[in-house]
Amino acid sequence: MRSDAFIHDLIDWIDNNIEGRLNLDTVSERAGYSKWHLQRMFKEHTGYPLGEYIRSQKLKKSADRLTTSNEPILNVAISLGFDSQQSFNRSFKRQFGQAPGAWRRSAGQQHDKSLQR
């Protein structure tokens, strides 16, 4: 069960360091494993691909910031490591079913359910 504890600690570290350019290379360097081995271990223990988990956590964080602040969408996107507002918008819409601006305008109880996915 040692690897379960390792994956749990890794998830905590990812969640606490989600802002910025966190990616597979950064996480694998931190973990001390090749990214291929780490991705295999992560999926085996969680059922999710590591890259998908990181992206999902970044998008959840961005949704929270859009709901609770007036920070420009571009600033939110860049601070969470997206290369452009366009790529951020595309990923955000894929995960939450609406563009970031629409999400912000319609902030309310419905978003709490989406963030728990």
C-alpha positions, 0 to 999 in steps of 0.5 A, a space after each residue: 500500500 506504499 504506492 497508495 500513500 505516494 499517490 495520495 501525497 502526490 495528489 495533495 502536492 498537485 492540489 497545493 501547487 496547481 497555479 502556474 505552469 504545473 505539467 507532467 514534466 514538473 510533477 514527474 520531476 517532483 515525484 522522482 519517476 519518469 513521466 511514463 511510469 508516473 502516469 501509469 501508476 497514477 492511472 492504476 491507482 486513481 482511474 484517471 490519466 495524470 494529465 487529465 487530473 491536472 487539467 481538471 484541477 486547473 479548470 476547477 480552480 479557474 471556475 472558482 476564481 471566476 465566480 469569486 473575483 473580478 479578475 480578468 479572464 486572461 489573467 486567470 488563464 495565464 496564472 493557471 498555466 494556459 498558453 492563451 485565452 483561446 486554449 483556456 476557453 476551449 478547455 473550460 467549455 469542454 469541462 463545464 459546458 459554457 465559456 468562462 465569461 458566461 460562467 461568470 455572468 451566471 454564477 450561482 448554485 448550479 456551478 457548485 454541482 459542476 465543480 464537484 465532478 
